[in-house]
Amino acid sequence: MSRKQVLTVAVLVAVLVWSTVMTVPGELTAVAALLPSLGLLVQQIVAALHGTETGGNAPADTPPAAVAAGREESPR
């Protein structure tokens, strides 16, 4: 595994351990508040591990070259 992947897994483990620690004493309200951010964290980690680029507003059928060209600034 690369250094980036090891760091990513370490962060994920730390977040999951913290979530478990908060759940054990019955802090369900805190866990409910953290669920959206935990979901986003997992999504970003999966995207990082698979090397996919998230974001952008291009439709699914837009070729990558067209997406890259759309990100450039137009000449003035």
Contact map, one row per residue, 1 for C-alpha under 8 A:
1110110000000000000000000000000000000000000000000000000000000000000000000000
1111110000000000000000000000000000000000000000000000000000000000000000000000
1111111000000000000000000000000000000000000000000000000000000000000000000000
0111111100000000000000000000000000000000000000000000000000000000000000000000
1111111110000000000000000000000000000000000000001000000000000000000000000000
1111111111000000000000000000000000000000000000000000000000000000000000000000
0011111111100000000000000000000000000000000000000000000000000000000000000000
0001111111110000000000000000000000000000000010000000000000000000000000000000
0000111111111000000000000000000000000000000000000000000000000000000000000000
0000011111111100000000000000000000000000000000000000000000000000000000000000
0000001111111110000000000000000000000000000000000000000000000000000000000000
0000000111111111000000000000000000000000110010000000000000000000000000000000
0000000011111111100000000000000000000000000000000000000000000000000000000000
0000000001111111110000000000000000000000000000000000000000000000000000000000
0000000000111111111000000000000000000100000000000000000000000000000000000000
0000000000011111111100000000000000000000000000000000000000000000000000000000
0000000000001111111110000000000000000000000000000000000000000000000000000000
0000000000000111111111000000000000000000000000000000000000000000000000000000
0000000000000011111111100000001000000000000000000000000000000000000000000000
0000000000000001111111110000000000000000000000000000000000000000000000000000
0000000000000000111111111000000000000000000000000000000000000000000000000000
0000000000000000011111111111011000000000000000000000000000000000000000000000
0000000000000000001111111111001000000000000000000000000000000000000000000000
0000000000000000000111111110000000000000000000000000000000000000000000000000
0000000000000000000011111110000000000000000000000000000000000000000000000000
0000000000000000000001111111000000000000000000000000000000000000000000000000
0000000000000000000001111111111000000000000000000000000000000000000000000000
0000000000000000000001100111111100000000000000000000000000000000000000000000
0000000000000000000000000011111110000000000000000000000000000000000000000000
0000000000000000000001000011111111000000000000000000000000000000000000000000
0000000000000000001001100011111111100000000000000000000000000000000000000000
0000000000000000000000000001111111100000000000000000000000000000000000000000
0000000000000000000000000000111111110000000000000000000000000000000000000000
0000000000000000000000000000011111111100000000000000000000000000000000000000
0000000000000000000000000000001111111110000000000000000000000000000000000000
0000000000000000000000000000000011111111000000000000000000000000000000000000
0000000000000000000000000000000001111111100000000000000000000000000000000000
0000000000000010000000000000000001111111110000000000000000000000000000000000
0000000000000000000000000000000000111111111000000000000000000000000000000000
0000000000000000000000000000000000011111111100000000000000000000000000000000
0000000000010000000000000000000000001111111110000000000000000000000000000000
0000000000010000000000000000000000000111111111000000000000000000000000000000
0000000000000000000000000000000000000011111111100000000000000000000000000000
0000000000000000000000000000000000000001111111110000000000000000000000000000
0000000100010000000000000000000000000000111111111000000000000000000000000000
0000000000000000000000000000000000000000011111111100000000000000000000000000
0000000000000000000000000000000000000000001111111111110000000000000000000000
0000000000000000000000000000000000000000000111111111100000000000000000000000
0000100000000000000000000000000000000000000011111111000000000000000000000000
0000000000000000000000000000000000000000000001111111000000000000000000000000
0000000000000000000000000000000000000000000000111111100000000000000000000000
0000000000000000000000000000000000000000000000111111110000000000000000000000
0000000000000000000000000000000000000000000000110011111000000000000000000000
0000000000000000000000000000000000000000000000100001111100000000000000000000
0000000000000000000000000000000000000000000000000000111110000000000000000000
0000000000000000000000000000000000000000000000000000011111000000000000000000
0000000000000000000000000000000000000000000000000000001111100000000000000000
0000000000000000000000000000000000000000000000000000000111110100001000000000
0000000000000000000000000000000000000000000000000000000011111100000000000000
0000000000000000000000000000000000000000000000000000000001111100000000000000
0000000000000000000000000000000000000000000000000000000000111110000000000000
0000000000000000000000000000000000000000000000000000000001111111011000000000
0000000000000000000000000000000000000000000000000000000000001111111000000000
0000000000000000000000000000000000000000000000000000000000000111111100000000
0000000000000000000000000000000000000000000000000000000000000011111110000000
0000000000000000000000000000000000000000000000000000000000000111111111000000
0000000000000000000000000000000000000000000000000000000001000111111111100000
0000000000000000000000000000000000000000000000000000000000000001111111110000
0000000000000000000000000000000000000000000000000000000000000000111111110000
0000000000000000000000000000000000000000000000000000000000000000011111111000
0000000000000000000000000000000000000000000000000000000000000000001111111000
0000000000000000000000000000000000000000000000000000000000000000000111111100
0000000000000000000000000000000000000000000000000000000000000000000001111110
0000000000000000000000000000000000000000000000000000000000000000000000011111
0000000000000000000000000000000000000000000000000000000000000000000000001111
0000000000000000000000000000000000000000000000000000000000000000000000000111
